[in-house]
Amino acid sequence: MRYPTILTAAAVALAGLSMPAGAKEKTRYEYSGNHYNSLEQCLEAKRKAKKKGAIVGAAGGAATTAILGGNLGEAALGAGVGALAGSVIGKKSRKC
């Protein structure tokens, strides 16, 4: 009489062991169509976006100043302003 109970318990135990490791629900972070498995990955993507924005802004500011006929000092100032603006824009582009 105890055999059906033991067999049922064994079947349930084996079914639990056969589930894949990734079957559990994970907390995922999503922003603007991008998915991240952890908050650290999302924050890293935000830091990278800030760095890219600063580089692009600096290059754009220096190039614009050079095209408009500025000297070396004005080009450096334009690069600094562009880097600051690009950094802020890049930082705001990702939210976690």
C-alpha positions in Angstrom: 0.0 0.0 0.0 2.9 2.3 0.5 4.3 1.7 -3.0 2.0 4.3 -4.8 3.0 7.0 -2.3 6.7 6.2 -2.6 6.5 6.1 -6.4 4.6 9.4 -6.4 7.2 11.0 -4.2 10.1 9.6 -6.3 8.5 10.9 -9.5 8.1 14.4 -8.0 11.7 14.4 -6.9 13.0 13.4 -10.3 10.8 15.9 -12.0 12.3 18.7 -9.8 15.8 17.5 -10.7 15.2 17.5 -14.4 14.4 21.2 -14.6 17.1 23.2 -16.3 19.2 25.6 -14.2 18.0 28.7 -16.0 14.3 27.9 -15.5 14.0 30.2 -12.5 12.7 33.7 -13.0 15.4 36.3 -13.2 15.2 40.0 -12.5 15.8 41.7 -15.8 16.4 45.4 -16.4 15.1 46.8 -19.6 15.4 50.3 -21.2 14.7 51.3 -24.7 14.6 47.8 -26.0 17.9 46.7 -24.4 17.7 43.9 -21.8 20.2 43.5 -19.0 20.5 40.6 -16.6 21.7 42.7 -13.7 21.8 46.3 -12.5 25.6 46.3 -12.8 25.3 45.5 -16.5 22.8 48.3 -17.0 25.0 50.8 -15.1 28.0 49.7 -17.2 26.1 50.4 -20.3 25.2 53.9 -18.9 28.9 54.6 -18.2 29.9 53.6 -21.7 27.2 55.8 -23.2 28.5 58.7 -21.2 32.1 58.1 -22.4 31.0 57.8 -26.0 29.0 61.0 -25.8 32.0 62.9 -24.4 34.3 61.7 -27.1 31.8 62.4 -29.9 31.0 65.8 -28.4 34.7 66.8 -28.1 35.4 65.8 -31.7 32.3 67.6 -32.9 33.0 70.8 -30.9 36.6 70.9 -32.1 35.7 70.3 -35.7 33.0 72.9 -35.7 35.3 75.5 -34.2 38.0 74.7 -36.7 35.5 74.9 -39.6 34.3 78.3 -38.4 37.9 79.6 -38.4 38.9 79.5 -34.8 42.4 79.3 -33.5 43.9 76.5 -31.4 42.6 78.0 -28.1 39.1 78.4 -29.4 39.2 74.9 -30.8 40.2 73.6 -27.4 37.4 75.5 -25.8 34.9 74.2 -28.3 36.1 70.7 -27.7 35.6 71.1 -23.9 32.1 72.5 -24.3 31.3 69.7 -26.8 32.7 67.0 -24.4 30.6 68.4 -21.5 27.4 68.5 -23.6 28.1 65.1 -25.1 28.7 63.6 -21.6 25.4 64.9 -20.3 23.5 63.7 -23.3 25.1 60.3 -23.2 24.4 60.0 -19.5 20.7 60.9 -20.0 20.3 58.4 -22.9 20.3 55.3 -20.5 18.2 54.9 -17.4 18.4 51.9 -15.1 
